[in-house]
Amino acid sequence: MSDLYSIGKFSIMLNLNKKTLRFYDEIDLFKPAYVDETNQYRYYEESQIDEIKEIIRLKNIGISLEQIKIITNKMNGASLETIYQERLFEIDESLKLLTKQKELIINEQRCTTRENDDENDCIVDKGYFIEQGNVYYRNIHCEMDQLNRFMSEFYENVKGKTLRSGHILKMSLADDAKDICEIFAYTDEDEKDESVRIQEKEMCIKVACNKVEQRENGYKSLFDYAEKSKTIIHNTYEKYNMKDGQMHLEIICSIA
């Protein structure tokens, strides 16, 4: 057996744990070339070095052991390029999640220094804050965490239309409805366009938030006002505007 390497020699040569090689054998991912029946010692051939290196390479880029088994066994006509694309998609999704979590942590850190924000930031006003006019709109019926995709589609589909305002999100308060039901923006386009409709003016109550982080307090102020004044809220809108390099939010509730 001079042309075979014991599991100890093979593991040292390739900087692998013997435990890893035994596990790969148990799951039929990478089998030894020979097993001594008397003592169950495993032995490997030099020709197997490239194979285990390929397994290690795929594992290091995040390919699952089950997928590696499919690749190395050439099962089901598995395409390495397809598996690469799937892994890249998983990485992109993970990066988005990590970016969102990072932003949440940074915002939380900022909020801890802003606990004494001016109470006047949540003054409730009453008036026709949803005006009459033509609006370019899109029904979306999505959850909050799906919004970015629909926002991109909204602006991609404007197709040269002139918008007179920033986008406004129409929110649903119904228990059985999605969080957001519509995106719209005021426009001078003709309502004959199937993506343009007439928006009627609505009596509303409104809170202007100088910081998006005040969104929770803004809603609380509106809901408390409606409860105390026995006012019924029909629709809820969020209107975002960029001012002095900072995002400002108006929360608008149409009322009876």
Rosetta blueprint (number, residue, H / E / L):
1 M L
2 S L
3 D L
4 L E
5 Y E
6 S E
7 I H
8 G H
9 K H
10 F H
11 S H
12 I H
13 M H
14 L L
15 N L
16 L L
17 N L
18 K H
19 K H
20 T H
21 L H
22 R H
23 F H
24 Y H
25 D H
26 E H
27 I L
28 D L
29 L L
30 F L
31 K L
32 P L
33 A L
34 Y E
35 V E
36 D L
37 E L
38 T L
39 N L
40 Q L
41 Y L
42 R E
43 Y E
44 Y E
45 E E
46 E H
47 S H
48 Q H
49 I H
50 D H
51 E H
52 I H
53 K H
54 E H
55 I H
56 I H
57 R H
58 L H
59 K H
60 N H
61 I L
62 G L
63 I L
64 S L
65 L H
66 E H
67 Q H
68 I H
69 K H
70 I H
71 I H
72 T H
73 N H
74 K L
75 M H
76 N H
77 G H
78 A L
79 S L
80 L H
81 E H
82 T H
83 I H
84 Y H
85 Q H
86 E H
87 R H
88 L H
89 F H
90 E H
91 I H
92 D H
93 E H
94 S H
95 L H
96 K H
97 L H
98 L H
99 T H
100 K H
101 Q H
102 K H
103 E H
104 L H
105 I H
106 I H
107 N H
108 E H
109 Q H
110 R H
111 C H
112 T L
113 T L
114 R L
115 E L
116 N L
117 D L
118 D L
119 E H
120 N H
121 D H
122 C H
123 I L
124 V E
125 D E
126 K E
127 G E
128 Y E
129 F E
130 I E
131 E L
132 Q L
133 G E
134 N E
135 V E
136 Y E
137 Y E
138 R E
139 N E
140 I E
141 H E
142 C E
143 E L
144 M H
145 D H
146 Q H
147 L H
148 N H
149 R H
150 F H
151 M H
152 S H
153 E H
154 F H
155 Y H
156 E H
157 N L
158 V L
159 K L
160 G L
161 K L
162 T L
163 L E
164 R L
165 S L
166 G L
167 H L
168 I E
169 L E
170 K E
171 M E
172 S L
173 L L
174 A L
175 D L
176 D L
177 A L
178 K L
179 D L
180 I E
181 C E
182 E E
183 I E
184 F E
185 A E
186 Y E
187 T E
188 D L
189 E L
190 D L
191 E L
192 K L
193 D L
194 E L
195 S L
196 V E
197 R E
198 I E
199 Q E
200 E L
201 K L
202 E E
203 M E
204 C E
205 I E
206 K E
207 V E
208 A E
209 C E
210 N L
211 K L
212 V H
213 E H
214 Q H
215 R H
216 E H
217 N H
218 G H
219 Y H
220 K H
221 S H
222 L H
223 F H
224 D H
225 Y H
226 A H
227 E H
228 K H
229 S L
230 K L
231 T L
232 I L
233 I E
234 H E
235 N E
236 T E
237 Y E
238 E E
239 K E
240 Y E
241 N E
242 M E
243 K E
244 D L
245 G L
246 Q E
247 M E
248 H E
249 L E
250 E E
251 I E
252 I E
253 C E
254 S E
255 I E
256 A L
